[in-house]
């Protein structure tokens, strides 16, 4: 039975399920099967990049946005030829992979960083304004209560009640920190509500922003969360492999000639 007719495991990416199924297929079109296996392996690498950046859900796969059923059916039925639909699906799978690798480099990382910078500036502005407002209100309250702000009186007051002032300062710092966390969350929630930017199918900029603005991440982080040396190297490898697979695809399709020209 074709995997397309089976109930998919929602806790496993589609690329893993399809790849496992294709590897077991007994088909005379070994070249087509090998090409599909290599393409799906690159989708798995792209999935790792997407999960690392946060633009892809945990058990989702970029391969879910490409039609594989026609190709898989040909392998399952032990066909020895490809029709126009199957060929177009094969070309589509590689074209989308190429668009993905280009989009990650040119659009996704840049958009995440741009939105993070906007979020950082807004948080810092609101933090500063809030602290200035609170300090002003406290000083006005002390002034109206008759407290004098000369150095001797301040020192005397601290020496007279050191525990009180120590606890007060500690609580003030804790409240300031909690206020900062609250501001971080409110600002990013509003930004996501207003964000209408669209990435390629399968990606979510909002999901990536949520990951980048978690409390454990500094707002001064120079690069998006998950965008590191390993992912950069993986992306470069996928881009290089995609170019080789494109030539391999042309060679494979030449074994199954048709009147329709395959775009390079």
N, C-alpha and C positions, 0 to 999 in steps of 0.2 A: 504493500500500500504506500502511496506517495505521502511524504511528510506533510504536504499541503492539505491532505485529507485527515491527518491525525490531529489530535488535540495537543497544542503546543504547551510545553512546560513554561509557565509564566515566571518561574524563578531561574530561568536560564536564557541567556541572550539568543536571539534567533540565529545569529551567525554560527554559534556553537552547534546548535541542533542541525542546521542545514549541512554544515561541514561534516559532521559525523555521519549523516545520512548519505551524503555523496560519496564519501570514502568507501562505504560498504556497497555502493551500486556496482552491479555486474553489467557492464555496457560495452559494446564494440567501439564506442566513441571515447576511447581512452584519452585522446588529446583534449577533447572538450571537458572531460571530467578533471583532468590535471589542471587545465586553465581555471576552471571554477574553484578548485581547491586553493590554488595560489591567490586568486582574487579574494576569496573569503578569509584567508589568513591575513591579508592586508586590512580587511574590514575589522578583524579582531584587534589588530594593532591600533586602528583608528578608534575603536571602542574604548581601548585603554586610555587613549589621549582624551577622549570625550568625558570619560568617567573621572579622570584626574582633574580636568578643568571644571567639571561640574555642569557642563552643558548637556550631558546625557544622563538619563535616569539609570539607577543601579543595574537593573536587569534588562535594559533596552539595548538595542544595537542599531547602528547606522544601516546595516543590511536590511532592516525591516522596511526601509523606504525604497527598496528595489524589488521588482518582481522576479522571483526565482522559480515559481511553480511550473511555468512552461518548460524551462530547461530541465528541472528535476524530473518532470514527467517523461521527457525524452529518454533520460537515463534509466528510469524505472521500467519503461516499456521496451528497453533494449533496442531502441531505434538506431538506425545507422545514418540518419540524415537530420538536418536542421531546417525547419521552415522559416519563413520571414519573421514571424513573431518571436520564435526562439532566438534568432540572430539579433533582433532588435533588443531583446532583454539582455543578451550577453553584452552588447555594446553599451546599453544603459548602465549596467552594473559597474563597468569600468569607467564610464564617463562621470558617474556620480562620485566614484572614489576619487577621481582626479579633482573634481570640484571641492570635495571635502578637504583634501590636503591643501589646496590653494586657499580655501576659506579660512582654515585654522590659522595659517600664516598671515594672511592679509586682512582678515576681518575680525575673527572671533577674539583672539588675544587682545587686539587693539581696542575693540569695543568694551571688553571686560575692564581693561585698564582705564579707559576713558570714563566709564561709569564709576569705577572705584575712586578715581581722582575727584570727580564731582561730589561723590558721597563724602570723601574725606574733608574737602573744603567746607561743605555745609555743616558737617559735624563740628569741625573746629570753630567755625563762626558761631554756631549756636552755643557751644561750650563756653566760649569766651564771653559772649553776651550774657549768658546765664550767670556766670561767676561774677561779672561786673555788677549785674543787677542785684545779686544776693549780697555782695560785699557792701554795695551802696545802701541797701535797706538796713543791714546790720549797723553800719556806722551812723545812719540817720537815727535809728532807734536808740543807740547809745548816747548820741548827742542830745536828743530830746530828754533822755533820762537824767541828764546832768553830768554824764561822764566826761572827764577832761582827757584829751588825747596827748597830754605831755608825757615825756619819757619817764619821769620819776613816778607819776601816778600809775602808769601801766606796769612798771617793774614792781612797785609795791603791791599792786593787786595780784600779780602772778605769784609773788612770794607769799602772800597771805593765803591764797587758795590754789596751790599748785595742782592738786588732784582735779579740782573742778575744771581748770583751764586745760589740763592734759586730756581729760575725757571729752571736753568740748571740741578741742582741735581734732581728736581722733574721730569723733562722730561726724564732724564736718567733712573730713577727708573721705570717710566711708560714704556719706551722702552724696558728695561730689562724684565719686566713682560710680555709684548706682545711677546718678543722674546722667552721667556720660553713657552708660550702657543703655539707658532708656532712650536717649537721644539717638544713639547709633541705630537702634531698632526702628524707631519712628521714621527717621529720615530714609532708610532703605526701603521700608514698606511703602512710603509715598512715592519714592522713585520707581518702584516696580509697578505701582498702579498706573503711573504716567508713562512708563516705557512701552512704546509700541513698535520698537525695532524688531525686525524679523531676520533670523538667520536661516540657513538652509534647513529643509525638513529634518526633524529629528533633534534639533538643537534648541535649547532654552537659555536665553541670556539671563532671565530672572533666576533660574535655578543656580547658575554660576555666581550671580551676585550674592545670593543667600549664602553660598559656601564661602565667598570671599569676605563677607562681613560678619562672620561668627565672632563671638566675644574673644575667643582665644587667638585671633589673628590681629596683628597690629594694623592700625589704619595707615601707617607709614610704610607698609610693605611695598617694596619696589616693583615686584612682578605679581601677576595674578596667582592665586593659590593653585597648585598643581602644574604650573608651567615651569618646569625645571630642566636641567641638562638632559635627563633621561628622556623626557617627552620631546624635547627639541631634536634629539638624535633619532628617536623613533619616527618622528614625522618626516625627517629628511630621508630615512630609509624607505618609508612608504612612498614618498614622491619618486624616488629613484626606481623602486620596484614597479611602480605604476607605468612608467615609461617603457620598461622592458616588457611588461605584460601587454601593453598596447601593440607592440610589434608581434608578440606571441599570438595575440588574438587575431591579427591580420593573417598570420601564417595558418592558423587553425581554420579560419573562415574560408581561406582559399581551397581548403580540402572539401568544402561544401559550397560549390559555386552557385551563384544565382544572378538574376538580372539586376538586383538592387545593389548598388555600390555602398560599401561600408565606409562611413566617414572616419578618417584618421584622427 
